[in-house]
Amino acid sequence: MLASKRIPVAVPSLTGNEKKYVEQCLDSTWISSAGEFIGKFEQSFADFCGVRHAVAINNGTTAIHLALVALGIGEGDEVLIPTLTYIATANAVAYCNAKPVLVDSEPGTMNMDPAKLEARITPRTKAIIVVHLYGHPTDMGPVMELARKHNLKVIEDAAEAHGAEYNGKRVGGIGDCATFSFFGNKIVTTGEGGMVTTDDDELAARLRLYRGQGMDPKRRYWFPVVGFNYRMTNIAAAIGLAQMERIDDALAARQKVAGWYEQALAAHADIIERPVVADYAHHVYWMYTVLLTGLTDAQRDEVMRLMDADGIETRPVFYPMHVLPPYLEDGSSYAVANDQAARGINLPTHAQLEAEDIERVVASLVSALRRVGS
Ligand SMILES: Cc1ncc(COP(=O)(O)O)c(C=O)c1O
């Protein structure tokens, strides 16, 4: 049999103006965090999200930290987050000396369950961070209603959801602000990078102040607050602008890949649960995520090992925060997230996949499931 090429779980697509714009940075010597591409990238991202402001940041973790600081979250405050997320969401809260308070997932979408939110609110609760996990938007209606009722700020962690929509509205403009990641495996990449979006003029000004060491915009080298150096470089923004020029194609490619998975997996619904798309959602499939019916986490890991031997890279669904040493808690309140984390895998999802790659992934997955006895 011919050796088949390896199928990675994620690959960036850099086939537009990325190289040309980076060369322009080098030729012009504007390689640091000033230069024409920063403003252009921010404007194109703000337009894409349908918001007034986009503030470019050096990564998606510092974007959440900055958003929390700019919203006034500090020592002793509590911030509600889903337990099933990437650790950056929880860490950013910890950086503020605030406490991440965990909320279980809802079945289906794998996002924070709005029905379990109110029970976790205390007099110290100041904010909610929703995470649009793997590209599926959180059910924002009930979240925003609770936030209004209890006077809480809402941050959308949209690191994985560029272009996702809730009831026809793009994420990034639904909460008080939203944060994005442009890491190399994301839907839009700048290598490392992030963005905070908001419609609130005052919040945008605070985000810009704290991003740049806290320097007064009207008085050079005057620092009224303790800020951070969380600036994005002109080189990263140059890549980002080129990515935004082709964002429609990037999003369409992922819909195509998801469609191929849907078709190929339909015959295996008894052993592989496909991702749920809620009525209100436009899912952008940062990752096409499946749950393996009836498997333990050890069996799931064995399936991934067998697929790896077939040349197919996969990823396990994130460990929930309550099982990780920094945020360890009794897991009995998080039954849904525990189940999703144990049985979930992310299949290869990126713009360079062809229909025959998806057939190979699904054939390998089904054969691995048979071998582990599903
Ligand atoms: C949900 C979520 N939040 C935050 C981040 C952090 O982004 P970055 O890796 O750019 O710091 C990520 C990145 O993987 C993520 O998936």
The ligand as an ORCA input file, in Angstrom:
! r2SCAN-3c Opt
* xyz 0 1
  C     -11.087     29.330     24.442
  C      -9.729     29.951     24.364
  N      -9.481     31.050     25.083
  C      -8.276     31.658     25.040
  C      -7.255     31.178     24.268
  C      -5.913     31.844     24.345
  O      -5.425     32.319     23.161
  P      -3.831     32.429     22.902
  O      -3.333     31.043     22.704
  O      -3.751     33.281     21.684
  O      -3.221     33.080     24.089
  C      -7.473     30.061     23.468
  C      -6.379     29.582     22.600
  O      -6.152     28.504     22.253
  C      -8.728     29.405     23.532
  O      -8.971     28.300     22.814
*
